[in-house]
Amino acid sequence: MISCEKASIICNKKQYKEATLLDQIKLGFHLLYCKTCVSFSKKNTKLTMLCDKANLHSLSVKEKETLKERIDQNI
């Protein structure tokens, strides 16, 4: 059996399709008896769906460098 901490790590990996099949099986067994992790997994899935729906994106490396330069110039 895996701990809740390990289950949360696997759950996060699963959201980004980085969990192995063995990890997913371990998580599935853990979720059979741990209602706290079931709740975490559902909330994590919902958060991921909302972020995808919001079409969030991060700045590119070039955009970050440009922004940093602008900040440095104003200081």
C-alpha positions in Angstrom: 0.0 0.0 0.0 1.1 3.6 -0.6 0.8 6.6 1.7 -1.5 9.5 1.1 1.6 11.6 0.3 2.6 9.2 -2.5 -1.0 9.0 -3.7 -1.1 12.8 -4.1 2.2 12.8 -6.1 0.8 10.1 -8.4 -2.5 11.9 -8.7 -0.6 15.1 -9.8 1.4 13.1 -12.3 -1.7 11.5 -13.6 -3.3 14.9 -14.3 -0.3 15.6 -16.6 -0.2 12.1 -18.1 3.2 11.4 -16.5 2.1 8.5 -14.2 3.1 5.0 -15.2 0.6 2.2 -15.4 1.9 0.7 -12.2 1.5 4.1 -10.4 -2.0 4.4 -11.7 -2.8 0.9 -10.4 -1.3 1.7 -7.0 -3.4 4.9 -6.9 -6.5 3.1 -7.8 -6.1 0.6 -4.9 -5.3 3.5 -2.5 -8.5 5.3 -3.6 -10.6 2.3 -2.8 -10.1 2.9 0.9 -9.0 6.5 1.3 -11.9 8.9 1.0 -9.6 11.9 1.6 -7.5 11.1 -1.4 -10.7 10.5 -3.5 -11.8 14.0 -2.6 -8.3 15.4 -3.4 -8.3 13.6 -6.8 -11.7 14.9 -7.7 -10.7 18.5 -6.8 -7.4 18.2 -8.7 -9.2 16.9 -11.8 -11.7 19.8 -11.6 -8.9 22.4 -11.2 -7.1 21.0 -14.2 -10.3 21.1 -16.3 -10.9 24.7 -15.2 -7.4 25.8 -16.1 -7.7 24.1 -19.5 -11.0 25.8 -20.1 -9.6 29.2 -19.1 -6.9 28.7 -21.7 -4.2 29.9 -19.3 -0.6 30.2 -20.5 2.7 31.3 -19.1 5.2 33.7 -20.6 7.8 32.5 -22.9 11.4 32.7 -21.9 11.9 35.6 -24.2 8.9 37.4 -22.8 10.2 36.8 -19.3 13.6 38.2 -20.2 12.0 41.3 -21.8 9.9 41.9 -18.7 12.8 41.5 -16.4 14.8 44.0 -18.4 12.0 46.5 -18.3 11.7 46.1 -14.5 15.5 46.5 -14.1 15.4 49.7 -16.1 12.8 51.2 -13.9 14.6 50.5 -10.7 
